[in-house]
């Protein structure tokens, strides 16, 4: 199906371009709201610069940040979509093409031998998260995950007997330890699960995919998100560590049922520059980007 493969590659290249150059509208609005709330003069100046930077990136078609991130594809694969395993190859080629065309900074480095591949692809890069769903469409969210905000991410295999206190302690310790390193204002993703890698995967999805301002559907979790957000912003770390009212734009929590003997809490940060874009392609090659951007 060469024609569908070509259309898929075209779609994914454009999805990457939109994610890298145009801030999602929910993030932009959250930053504008933060500017209204903030009263620290230095923090306000930085928020104004962030907003201006985002507007210029969209206008000029240039990356929002010099760190153009690690490429991650969240894929919902319709069980009747004609392409299956080929998607990995086409998506990887799309990353190479987008790196060349936009252009993007090469970020794929061999951790053992050193050396940069030069095209943002390599062993297990790009990273794929694939879910099989009913239907015949391929839905894709592309995320460029920044390295600076990923670095302070943490996992705590906590004592089950401490229950929900594990979440409070793990999150607040992680935020204090991270300080200005993840380029606040940040979004804090929190995952609670049985397994360590499960908790981190849930936390990363929560941080990256859920729109800012949207609460978890379960009231207890939604309340915990609000309380943790207030607690984080009371720490006074502020925009880029200069102090002020806004350290986090939001806190997103999700969970999986845990094993009685484990209580894994993962915390994943993302800086204000959330680079994500979502769209779909149909079997006849028609595609559309559905996410809203500035």
Buried (B, 14 or more C-beta within 10 A) or exposed (E): EEEBBEBBBBBBBBBBBBBBBBBBBBBBBBBEBBBEEBEBEBBBEBBEEBBEBBEEBBEEEBBBBEBBBBBBBBBBBBEEBEBEEEBBEBBBBBBBBBBEEBEBBBBBEEEEEEEEBEBBBBEEBBEBBEEEEEBEBBBBBBBBBBEBBBEBBBBBBBEBEEEEEBBBBBBBEBBEEBEBBBBBBBBBBBBBBBBBEBBBBBBBBBBBBBBBEEBBEEEEBBEBBEEBBEBBBEBEBBBBBBBBBBBBBBBBBBBBEBEEEBBBBBBBBBBBBBBBBBBBBBBEBEBEBEBEBB
